[in-house]
Amino acid sequence: MTRLETGVRAPDFTLTGADGAEVSLAGVCARATAGVVVYFYPKAGTPGCTTEACDFRDNLASLAAGGYEVLGISADPIADLRAFAAAEHLTFPLLSDDGARVAQEYGAWGEKTVGGSTFEGVLRSTFVIGPDGDVRSAEYNVEATGHVARLREQLLG
């Protein structure tokens, strides 16, 4: 599996969000003064993904004040993302990567074991993309709990 490294150009994408709007990485990079946090999560509404999404939600104002925008990506259908965003009051874009093409391009797709079953799926991963479109940070297999606080410290000091 190919993994992104710091300094390489992030693969651009355009995906549909929970609200039905199309969102492109290039467009978000163009308006983000410090960068874009792109995080991949396995499944909307599951405990770990809810913890992570709510942590991003609760830290969104400080990240935005630091010039960062946040995009959450999963292979879930738009209807599931819409329900997840509404249930958890998520105000940042949740994007549907149906078919996991973007997750594969980012190296955020692979073999995982959950509850004794091994299968392929989205690997919880987070990337910081600079306004120039280059990867500033690439983290794979991050923990849902405490990840956002550590990321915020790294980005905002």
N, C-alpha and C positions, 0 to 999 in steps of 0.2 A: 504494500500500500504506500502510495506517495504521500508524504507529509510536507506541508508548507514550512518554510523556514524564514526567519527574520531577514528582511531586505529584498525578498522576491516580490514581484507584482502579484497582488491578490487577484484571483480569477473574478472577473466581473460577472454579475448576474442580474437578472430582472425576474422577480417572483411576485406572486399575488399575495396580498396580505389578508388578514382576517376581515378587514373592512371592504375587501374587494378591489382596492387600489393596487396598481402595479408599483413596485418599489425597485429601483436599481441601485446597486452599490455605488456606481459612478455618480449618480445624482445625490446620494446621501453624502458621499465624500466631498462633493463640490460645496456643500453648505456647512459641513462640520469644520469648525476652526481648528480643533486639536486632533480629531479622528473619529473613527467608528468602531464600536465594540460589536462584533458579530459573534453570536453564540449559537451553537447547535445543541439541541436537547432532544432526548429520545421520544417522549410521548406526552402530549398535552394532558394535564389533569392528574398525572401520576404524582406520588408524594415528592420525589426528588425534584422533578421538573417544576412542581408548584413552589417548592422552597426556593429554587434558583430564580424563577420568574418573579416571585414576590420580593426577593432580595434586590433584583434589578429595579423593580417598581419603586421600592422604598429608598433607593439610592439614586434614582433617576435625576432628581433636581440637582444634586451635587455633581453628578457626571455632566449634566447639561451645562452647569455653571462653569465647569472646567473645559467646555468646548467639545464634549463627546456626545455622540448619538448612539443609541442601542438598537440592534436588530436581533430578534430571536428567530431561529429557523428550525423547523422540524419537517418530517415527511408526512405529517398529519394533513387530512383534507381541510379545506377552508372552514367548513361547518364546525369541525372540532376546535379549530383555532378561535373562531368567533365565540363559541361557548366558553372556552377557557379564558379568553380576554374579558368577557363579561363577568364571569363568576369571580375572577380574581382582581377585577378593576385594573387591568393592565393597559397602560396608555402609550406604550411604545409598540412599534410594528412587530407583529408575529407573522412570519412568512411561510407559505406552504411550498415545500420542496418535493412535490409529488414525483415519485420515482427516484428521489435521493441523488439526482445528478450533481447538484451543487455540493452536497455533503461529500460525495465521492471526489470531486475536484479539490476539495479542501482537506482530504484525508480524514474526514470526520465520519467515515462509514467503515465498518469492519466487523469482525467476529467478536461476540461478547457472550458472557454467560450470566444468566439471571435465573435464580431459583433452580439451579441444576440443569437448565436447558441452554444449549449453545446454539446461537443463530447469528445472522448478520443484521446489523441495525445501526442507527445513529449513535456515535460515540460522543459523549458530553465533551465538547471542545469549545474553546474561546479564542478569538483572534482580535487583535487591535490593528486596525488598518488606518494608516495616516491619510491626511487629505490628498496626498499625491498618489494614493492607491497602493502603496507598498506596505507589506506586512511588517509591523513593528513588534508584534508579539504573537506567538502561536503556542497554545497550551492544549494538550490532548489528555483525555480521561481525567478531567478535573472532578473534584468532589462538589456536589450540589451545595452542601452546607459550608459556609465560610468563604466560599470562592469569591463572591462579589466584594466582600470587605477587603480581602487581600488584593484584588484587582484595583479597587478604589484607592487603596494605599499606594500601590505601585504607580497609578496614573496621576493622582492628585497630591501625593505626599502626606 
